[in-house]
């Protein structure tokens, strides 16, 4: 596990490059408000959008999840805790008015950035309007 990359994975880099190419500016591997030791892969702090690029193994993708045979009970528990932490993070950020976007590592980066760009541009337009601010 110590060799697993925490940031700058290939799927994350593909999404970041495409977002940057489209003129979206963001922070990378940023701590989240009110959540110690949790970080988002990409953060658009001005419009409060947090983006996570989840690995199929570590976050139990419904299409590609596998559980190792060796030490199976430990892995089942570990992956369940990871999923629960993801839900807790989403709930906490949404309660603070953030939009949380999660993409699987196998998703097409261009389609992921299409969704991301739509959300960010819409939130940016709203944040420019002083009446619409939360």
C-alpha positions in Angstrom: 0.0 0.0 0.0 2.9 2.4 0.7 3.7 2.3 -3.0 0.2 3.3 -4.2 0.3 6.9 -5.5 -1.8 9.3 -3.5 -1.7 12.1 -6.1 -0.8 12.7 -9.7 -2.1 9.4 -10.9 -2.5 9.0 -14.7 -6.3 9.3 -14.7 -6.0 12.4 -12.5 -3.4 14.0 -14.7 -5.5 13.4 -17.8 -8.5 15.2 -16.3 -6.3 18.0 -14.9 -4.7 18.6 -18.3 -8.0 18.6 -20.1 -9.5 21.0 -17.6 -6.5 23.3 -17.8 -6.6 23.2 -21.6 -10.2 24.5 -21.4 -9.2 27.4 -19.3 -10.3 26.1 -15.9 -8.0 27.0 -13.0 -7.9 25.0 -9.8 -5.8 24.0 -6.9 -4.3 20.5 -6.6 -4.3 18.1 -3.6 -5.9 20.7 -1.4 -7.0 20.3 2.2 -10.8 20.4 2.7 -12.6 22.8 5.1 -13.4 21.2 8.4 -12.1 17.8 7.5 -8.6 17.1 8.9 -6.4 14.8 6.8 -8.7 14.8 3.8 -7.8 16.4 0.5 -9.5 16.8 -2.8 -7.7 16.0 -6.1 -8.9 19.4 -7.6 -10.5 22.3 -5.8 -12.2 25.3 -7.4 -12.4 27.3 -4.1 -14.0 30.4 -5.6 -17.1 28.5 -6.6 -16.8 25.8 -4.0 -16.4 22.7 -6.2 -14.3 19.7 -5.0 -13.3 17.0 -7.5 -12.1 13.5 -6.7 -10.7 11.0 -9.2 -11.3 7.7 -7.5 -9.4 4.5 -8.2 -11.5 1.5 -9.0 -9.8 -0.7 -6.5 -9.4 1.7 -3.5 -13.0 3.1 -3.8 -14.8 -0.1 -4.9 -16.0 0.8 -8.4 -19.3 -1.1 -9.0 -18.0 -2.2 -12.4 -14.4 -3.1 -11.7 -14.0 -3.8 -8.0 -12.0 -6.8 -6.9 -11.1 -8.1 -3.4 -7.8 -9.9 -2.9 -8.2 -13.5 -1.7 -5.4 -13.2 0.8 -6.5 -11.6 4.0 -10.0 -11.1 2.5 -11.8 -10.0 5.7 -9.2 -7.2 6.3 -9.6 -6.0 2.7 -13.4 -6.0 2.8 -13.3 -3.9 6.0 -10.6 -1.6 4.5 -12.6 -0.9 1.3 -15.9 -0.5 3.3 -14.2 2.1 5.5 -12.9 3.9 2.3 -16.4 4.1 0.9 -17.9 5.3 4.2 -15.2 8.0 4.4 -16.0 9.1 0.8 -19.7 9.4 1.7 -18.9 11.3 4.9 -16.7 13.7 3.0 -19.4 14.3 0.4 -22.0 14.9 3.0 -19.8 17.3 5.0 -18.8 19.4 2.0 -22.4 19.5 0.6 -23.6 20.8 4.0 -21.1 23.7 3.6 -22.5 24.6 0.2 -19.9 22.8 -1.9 -20.5 20.7 -5.0 -18.7 17.4 -5.0 -17.8 15.7 -8.2 -16.4 12.1 -8.2 -15.0 10.5 -11.3 -13.8 6.9 -11.7 -10.3 6.3 -13.0 -11.8 4.4 -16.0 -14.0 7.3 -17.2 -13.2 9.2 -20.3 -11.3 12.3 -19.2 -13.0 14.5 -21.9 -16.5 13.4 -20.8 -15.5 13.9 -17.1 -14.3 17.4 -17.9 -17.5 18.2 -19.8 -19.5 17.6 -16.6 -16.9 19.4 -14.5 -16.8 22.4 -16.8 -20.6 22.6 -16.8 -20.8 22.6 -13.0 -17.9 25.1 -12.5 -19.1 27.6 -15.1 -22.6 27.5 -13.7 -21.3 28.0 -10.1 -19.0 30.8 -11.3 -21.9 32.6 -12.9 -23.9 32.3 -9.7 -21.0 33.5 -7.5 -20.7 36.6 -9.6 -24.3 37.5 -8.7 -24.3 39.1 -5.2 -28.0 38.2 -4.7 -27.3 34.4 -5.3 -24.5 34.1 -2.8 -25.2 31.7 0.0 
